[in-house]
Structures are given as structure tokens and as C-alpha cells.
Amino acid sequence: ICRALNYLHRVVGVCHRDIKPQNLLVNTHTHQLKICDFGSAKMLVPGEPNISYICSRYYRAPELIFGATEYTKAIDMWSGGCVMAELLLGQPLFPGESGIDQLVEIIKILGTPTREEIRCMNPNYTEFKFPQIKAHPWHKIFHKRMPPEAVDLVSRLLQYSPNLRCTALEACAHPFFDDLRAPNVSLPNGRALPPLFNFTAQGQPITY
């Protein structure tokens, strides 16, 4: 998922805007994953407004809930974090029944956003009346045997401030994926892994 998003964001220059499990196709024989349904995808142009009512509710970034019309590809990373959390939990992390309820579900875990965080999500949002709720520790949300690296990656993707979220390339470099970088690692069926961390074939310059 992270590799595909890196290609979309940095090479194609497109924001998918509807990352969710239903739009992720997995070949159970090759373990290859592909992103589908580009009906909502768009090249985001700085200064050009976009619709905020986009992305399926459970995976909708908070800046969209706050009505932001100038957002970034970070909305895809929030959605990716929601998908990863769902894979770890076996159920959606933020199962809101409406737009407002979706925000309530997010606040239950991330706590009440600060004024600065709200400004980062939508500087035009002026209504700050929210109940003051403390953030729920991430390690208490997942099973105690969950690898801490997995929990850390989810926490880095699910940040209120879009600028603080991992980019797709940063997510690929996260220690959670270190086992996949080990020599001679293979798929469950014994086949060799594809070159997941070689981005030169994507026309992607390697930067450090």
C-alpha cells in the first residue's frame, strides 16, 4: 500500500482520495496488492479548492470532516493508517455513523484537537467548542502482543496535523517493515519477495 501510494503521490502526482479495504485488490497467489477505483482521484493544485465531502466515512481524514477545501495527499496517508489499524484490530478503528459521529470516534482515541491542530487542518474553521478529552494511549487500543513497531506506524499515520503524518516513502522506511528488508526473506508460499524497497524502477530518485 505504501509503495503504491508513493508512486501515486510522487511520480504520478495524484491523490487517490478513497483509500479503503474495498479498493485494495490482493492476489492471494502472488500476494501482490493493487489499488483500484480512481473515480475520486485528482491532481491537487496548491491554492485550488477541492470538495471536502470526499473519501468513505470510516477512512476520512479529519481535515475533510472540518470542511477543508485546500488539503494535501496526506488525506491518503490518514486513510492508509485507518486501513492498517483495521488489519491489526479486525474491525474499523473509527466506525462513525455520520460526519459528526466520525469526528467523535476520532476524538475518543486521539483526544480533543488543539487550536493549532485545527488551524493546521482548516485555518478557516472558527468553531472550537469541543469537549476536552484526553488521548487514549495507542498501546491500549491494540492487543498487548501487538508489535510496538506496528502501533508506532499507525500512530505516525493518524496525526491530526497533516504535515506531521508520515509520507508514503517515510512509511516504507519505517522499522515495522524491517523484517521484509532481511536477506533471503520469502513469501509464505516460498516465492521470493518483489523488490519492495527499490524505487528506481518507479522513476523515483532516492533521497536521504
Secondary structure by P-SEA (a helix, b strand, c coil): caaaaaaacccccccccccccccccccccccbbbbccccccccccccbbbbccccccccccccccccccccccaaaaaaaaaaaaaaaacccccccccaaaaaaaaaaccccccaaaaaaaccccccccccccccccccccccccccaaaaaaaaaaacccccccccaaaaaaccccccccccccccccccccccccccccccccccc
